[in-house]
Amino acid sequence: MILNLKELDKVVAQRYLQHAIAPRPICFASTIDAAGNVNLSPFSFFNLFSTNPPVVIFSPSRRVRDNSIKHSLQNVLEIPEVVINMVDESMVQQTSLASCEYPKGINEFMKTGFTEEKARLVKPPMVLESKIKLECRVMEIKSLGNEGGAGNLVICEVLLMHIDDSILDDSKNIDQTKINLVARLGADWYCSTSGSLFKVAKPDTLCGIGIDALPEGIRLSKILTGNQLGQLASIHVIPASDPSFYDEELARIVHYYSLNPDDMDLEMVRHAGKLLDKGRIKEAWQVLLSC
């Protein structure tokens, strides 16, 4: 098969390119506008291009759908600084949630459940949970076109690196076996340096409710992980309890722990977590609504 990209529909061309040119590392960019509004958004058009000076480039493309530009691009045009937070497996679901098209002024740190950490040299905050953070000065922004799908190269000089001690070896080098970095493939596919290939459903134009909108008992759970909370928060509206819902394991839990409601609730949450690990978000919600 031979494809002439100029003759292809732009959405189709984008699909082929993103499947073919992969895996792509993820730039999880925190930016800030002149009014002080923080934005957090992932970009997979990203890489290292120079070490002296240390330069990385990411590209917030114009949306193919309507040719609009992203808040991250607007922000770096106003305040030419960015923190690039590297993404590992433990935070991939929350990172995906940040790709929702929330209105201008909405802080994605709140929506994703990540923690703001003050940077030393730049104004945008860092993601505390990220194990590698790059404080950057934007050197130049180069537009590649004015039509939907056109990229905007944000050329950044890395000023400071923050590296979590937990991923260092005895010689203070980064141990690649200790940081399970993730990368984007085509469509919903991701891969990890741990060797796994997995899917994360991409949010569409209907935004997920966000972790800040989860019921308190779920949001503050000591059992559910950030990834699991991110999955629960990816829905557009909290579902109603379905009286016809039946789950064999849930029935077993109710029967076995009927005399101890607190233990029953804990087991239900653990079961919901296992369902989320299998991508069964609707069933997990029904189990949690039974608590």
Secondary structure as the mmCIF struct_conf table of DSSP 4:
data_model
#
loop_
_struct_conf.conf_type_id
_struct_conf.id
_struct_conf.beg_label_comp_id
_struct_conf.beg_label_asym_id
_struct_conf.beg_label_seq_id
_struct_conf.end_label_comp_id
_struct_conf.end_label_asym_id
_struct_conf.end_label_seq_id
TURN_TY1_P TURN_TY1_P1 LEU A 5 GLU A 7
BEND BEND1 LEU A 8 LEU A 8
HELX_RH_AL_P HELX_RH_AL_P1 LYS A 10 ALA A 20
BEND BEND2 ILE A 21 ILE A 21
STRN STRN1 ARG A 24 PRO A 25
STRN STRN2 CYS A 27 ILE A 32
TURN_TY1_P TURN_TY1_P2 ALA A 34 ALA A 35
STRN STRN3 VAL A 38 PHE A 43
BEND BEND3 SER A 44 PHE A 45
STRN STRN4 PHE A 46 THR A 51
TURN_TY1_P TURN_TY1_P3 ASN A 52 PRO A 53
STRN STRN5 PRO A 54 PHE A 58
HELX_LH_PP_P HELX_LH_PP_P1 SER A 61 ARG A 63
TURN_TY1_P TURN_TY1_P4 VAL A 64 ASP A 66
HELX_RH_AL_P HELX_RH_AL_P2 HIS A 71 GLU A 78
BEND BEND4 ILE A 79 ILE A 79
STRN STRN6 GLU A 81 ASN A 85
STRN STRN7 ASP A 88 ASP A 88
HELX_RH_3T_P HELX_RH_3T_P1 GLU A 89 MET A 91
HELX_RH_AL_P HELX_RH_AL_P3 VAL A 92 LEU A 97
TURN_TY1_P TURN_TY1_P5 ALA A 98 SER A 99
BEND BEND5 CYS A 100 CYS A 100
HELX_LH_PP_P HELX_LH_PP_P2 TYR A 102 PRO A 103
TURN_TY1_P TURN_TY1_P6 LYS A 104 GLY A 105
HELX_RH_AL_P HELX_RH_AL_P4 GLU A 108 THR A 112
TURN_TY1_P TURN_TY1_P7 GLY A 113 GLY A 113
STRN STRN8 GLU A 116 GLU A 117
BEND BEND6 ARG A 120 PRO A 124
HELX_LH_PP_P HELX_LH_PP_P3 PRO A 125 PRO A 125
STRN STRN9 MET A 126 VAL A 127
TURN_TY1_P TURN_TY1_P8 LEU A 128 GLU A 129
BEND BEND7 LYS A 131 LYS A 131
STRN STRN10 ILE A 132 SER A 143
BEND BEND8 ASN A 146 GLU A 147
TURN_TY1_P TURN_TY1_P9 GLY A 148 GLY A 149
STRN STRN11 ASN A 152 ILE A 163
HELX_RH_3T_P HELX_RH_3T_P2 ASP A 165 ILE A 167
STRN STRN12 LEU A 168 LEU A 168
TURN_TY1_P TURN_TY1_P10 ASP A 170 SER A 171
BEND BEND9 LYS A 172 ASN A 173
STRN STRN13 ILE A 174 ILE A 174
TURN_TY1_P TURN_TY1_P11 GLN A 176 LYS A 178
STRN STRN14 LEU A 181 LEU A 181
STRN STRN15 VAL A 182 ARG A 184
BEND BEND10 GLY A 186 GLY A 186
TURN_TY1_P TURN_TY1_P12 ALA A 187 ASP A 188
STRN STRN16 TRP A 189 SER A 192
TURN_TY1_P TURN_TY1_P13 THR A 193 SER A 194
BEND BEND11 GLY A 195 GLY A 195
STRN STRN17 LEU A 197 LYS A 199
HELX_LH_PP_P HELX_LH_PP_P4 ALA A 201 PRO A 203
BEND BEND12 THR A 205 LEU A 206
HELX_RH_3T_P HELX_RH_3T_P3 ILE A 211 ALA A 213
BEND BEND13 LEU A 214 LEU A 214
HELX_RH_AL_P HELX_RH_AL_P5 GLU A 216 ARG A 219
TURN_TY1_P TURN_TY1_P14 LEU A 220 LEU A 220
BEND BEND14 LYS A 222 LEU A 224
HELX_RH_AL_P HELX_RH_AL_P6 GLY A 226 LEU A 232
TURN_TY1_P TURN_TY1_P15 ALA A 233 SER A 234
BEND BEND15 ILE A 235 VAL A 237
HELX_LH_PP_P HELX_LH_PP_P5 ILE A 238 SER A 241
TURN_TY1_P TURN_TY1_P16 PRO A 243 SER A 244
HELX_RH_AL_P HELX_RH_AL_P7 GLU A 248 TYR A 256
TURN_TY1_P TURN_TY1_P17 TYR A 257 LEU A 259
HELX_RH_AL_P HELX_RH_AL_P8 PRO A 261 ASP A 277
TURN_TY1_P TURN_TY1_P18 LYS A 278 GLY A 279
HELX_RH_AL_P HELX_RH_AL_P9 ILE A 281 LEU A 289
TURN_TY1_P TURN_TY1_P19 SER A 290 SER A 290
#
